[in-house]
Amino acid sequence: MVFALSSCPRLLLRCTNTLPLWMERRFLWVFDVQRKITYKNLNTWYQELREYRPEIPCIVVANKIDADLKVTQKNFNFAKKLNLPFYFVSAADGTNVVKLFTDAINLAVSYKQNSQDFMDQVMQELENFELEKKVEEEEEDISDKEEYDNHLAKPHTA
């Protein structure tokens, strides 16, 4: 899940009411380096997320570094104090975007494979059930198609 943080302090609350946060495997905190309020709201939104998902991996992302590369010399203590991975990126020119998403995917896979969180274990069981159900349906479809093809291949007499 990716949230591009705006100056609206209720963004996360609105999203948690409409998006199934409990299904997610990672969370990217993307803030705009040109809009200080987006950085200032990180702590509030982080605490809100941790109420519902205390173990979910989080990554902090400083976006729009292309506007002023000097910003990459700044220290952003939010990520440091919480020991969270931190990336400087530019969505406009692609700087570090592939690395960010590669690392986020790897973090999510590792979390999914090693999670001890009860909700994650329940969701994994539901995912497995859905996959099994889908395989059974596909096998039925193949069987029906083979039966139909065999019927067409037989000579018909009038």
N, C-alpha and C positions, 0 to 999 in steps of 0.2 A: 504494500500500500504506500502510495506517495501522497503527501500533503504539501502543496505549495502554500506556505503560510502567508496569510494576508494580515492586515491590521485589525481584523475582526476577532476579538478575544473569544467569541463563542463558536468559532469555526469548528473546532474539534467536537464540541458538544453536539452541534447539529449533525456532524458526520457520523458520530457514534450512534445516533438515533436512526440513521439511514443505511449505514454500512455495517456488515457483520465483522467487527474487529476481531472477535474471538476466532475467526477462521484464518486470520492472517499469520504469516510466518516471519515477517520482518516489518519494520517501520522506518521509513526515511523521513527525517525532519529536514525539510528544505526551506531555507530562509534566503531572502533577498538582501545582499550585502549593501544595496543602495537604500534600503528602507529599515532603519533601526528598529522600528516597532515589531517587525517580524522576528527579529532576534530576541527582543525583550520578552516576547510572549512564549518563547520556547519552554521556560521552566514551568509555567502554569500548565501548558498543554502536556508536557512530559508527566507531571504529577497526575493529571487526569487519566492519561493512558495507563500509568502504573497501577491505578486503582483497579482496573479491569484486566490488565495483562502484565503482571509483575515480571515475567521472565522473557517476554518477546524481545528479540534483538533489535536494537535501534542504531541508526547511523545518522549523523548530523552532516548536513550539506550546505555549504555556503555557495549560492548560485550568483551568476552575473559578474564573475570576476573579470570578464572581458571589458567591462565598463571602466575599471580602474585596477590594474594589476598590483598596485601598492597594497591593496587590501589583503593580499596573500602574505604580507609581512606582519599582519596583525595577529594577536592572540585572541582566540575566542574561547573563553574559559568554561562555557557551558559544557562543551564536550569533554574537556580535560577533567573537570571536577567530577564528572559522572563516569569517567573512563570509557567514553563512547568513541567509536571510529569517527573520524572527521575528514571531509573531502572539500577541496576548493574545486568548483566546476563552472563551466559556462555551457549552458544549453544552447546558446546562440552559435558558438563556434565549435562545440563538441569537446572542449578541454575536459579530460578526466571522466567523461560521461560513461564510456565503455568500461573503464576500470571500476567506477562506482557500481554499476549494475552487475558486473561480473562478481565483484566482492559481495554485493548484497545477495545475489543468488547463492553463492557458496555459503554464506552465513545462514541463509534461510534453509538450505538443504541440511546443513549440519545441525541446526536447531531442530528441524523436523525429525531427523534420525535419532537424536539424543534427548529429546524433550522428556522431562519427568512431570510436566504440567498435566493435571487431570483433564482439563478441557481439550488440550492438544491430543491426548490419548483417545478421548471420546471421538473427536473429529477424525482421527486417523481410522478408527473402526468404521465410522460412517462412510468415509471415502472408500475403504476396502469393500464395504458392502455394496456401494454404488458401482464399483468396478466389476465385482462379481456378477451383479445383476446385468450390467451392460454386456459382459462376455456371454452370459446365458442367452440374452436376447439376440445377439449376433449369431450364435450357434443355431438358434431356432430359425433365423432368417436364412442361413445357409442351407439348413435341412429342407426348409420349405422350397427354396429355389431348386435344389437338386431333385426333389420330388416332382416339381413342375416340369423341369427339363426332361426327366425320365418319361413323364406322361406325354410330352410333345414328341419324344423320339420314337415312341411305340407307333406301329402302323394302326390306323383306324379303319374299321370297316363300317360301311353304311348299311 
